[in-house]
Amino acid sequence: MSLGQSFGSLADKINWLIDHMWPPDVALAASDAEVASALRRVTGEDISRSTIWKLRTNRQPNPTLKTLKTLATFFKVPIGYFDDGDEAERIESQLALLAVMRDGGVDNATLRTLADLSPEGRRMISEMITSAARMEQRRATQPPTAEPTPQPPQ
């Protein structure tokens, strides 16, 4: 799942959080055991490696409220993120924007500058972003061009 896609199952949501919202002050986890260990260190709650694996593979689609609260606390997201309704969609959109901003290096000064632009200036920036996104999408969906086969010297 990419940043622009809709979130699906609980497993998709948890995997997205791990991939895009991992706390910057916590060492990245390379395994479910490391995710469980990080959750324990940060929140004090004991969630097993197997529970993390079950959640991430959709083998436990209905976790306890305590588990959801632990995940929400660790990733600093509202508990409503794990729901299926309109609130979850709104939260997902906000989180995707935050992840793009963080990953893209957009800082508070840039946000303030954007906020200070006129509506026309913000619309122009929005159009530029949309155009760049279309270009990237076309590039990603086009088949790679074949390189010419080098001919042996004669």
Protein Blocks (a to p, Z undefined) as FASTA:
>chain_A
ZZkbccfbfklmmmmmmmmmgcfkbccdfbfklmmmmmmmmnopacdfklmmmmmnopam
bccfklmmmmmmmnopafklmmmblmlmmmmmmmmmmmmmmmnopafklmmmmmmpcfkl
mmmmmmmmmmmmmmmmmmmmpccdddddddddZZ
